[in-house]
Amino acid sequence: MVPELAEYDYLVGQLKALGYRPVSGPGWRREGDVFHFDLFRGNRIHTTELLNSPLEEGRNSRLEEFSNLYVGILNDYDLIASKLMRGERVDFDDCIMLAEAHKNTLDVDRLVGHFNELVSYDVASERLKPHIDHFLDRLREVDFYD
């Protein structure tokens, strides 16, 4: 995710100059490379727009910082909620792994509230609302609450 639009445009220009090409939606890959990566413009991940900028205090954690590049990780609440809104099986699996890894710090009630607020702004809110219940069921299945 590249929240600053001018920085997104600059980054895309640099990628093109390095031989990267769009492969699908937000995906970029260089010919012959195995990996591709997704770049999301603004505060949007796939079809989910975050309520707050990930650049705000407490909305991300620094992974690495280079001279002209900051690599941060979204906070658990935005990351889990956005993946649950996408709703693919792999997304639920990823969310379970993240929840288990941060079991001592993840506030499930806060997560539910955050997800419900995010969903309330989506045009498909009725279709998306059950995703949080499915996730909570999956947490019970893996004994998250023990």
Residue, then its C-alpha position, 0 to 999 in steps of 0.5 A: m500500500v502506498p498511501e501518498l498518491a504522488e509517491y505511488d506514481y513515482l514508484v510505478g515510474q521507477l518500477k517501469a524503468l526497471g522492467y516491471r510490468p503490470v500482471s493483474g490489477p495491482g500486481w507487478r512482475r519483471e519478466g522471468d521473475v517468479f515473484h510478483f507483488d501488489l501495490f495498492r494506491g492510497n488507503r485502499i487494499h483490494t476493494t477495501e478502503l481503510l478508515n484511517s491513513p496507515l501513515e498515522e501514528g500507531r497505524n503501522s509498524r516499521l519493518e525497514e527504512f532505507s534512504n528513500l523507502y519506508v517499509g511498514i506493516l499495517n496494524d493487526y486490526d486493519l490487516i485482519a479486517s481488510k483480509l476478512m472483507r476479501g473473504e477468500r479461504v486463504d485470507f481466513d487462514d492468514c487471519i487465524m495465523l496472525a491472531e494466534a501469533h499476536k494472541n497476547t495483544l490482540d483485542v478481539d472485541r476491538l477487532v469486531g468493532h473495527f471490522n463492523e465499522l469498516v463493513s458499514y461503509d461498503v456497498a456489499s455490507e450485508r454480504l460481508k457482515p457474516h465474515i466476522d462471525h465465521f472468523l470468530d468460529r474459526l478462532r474457537e476451533v483453534d482454541f484461541y480463547d484458551 
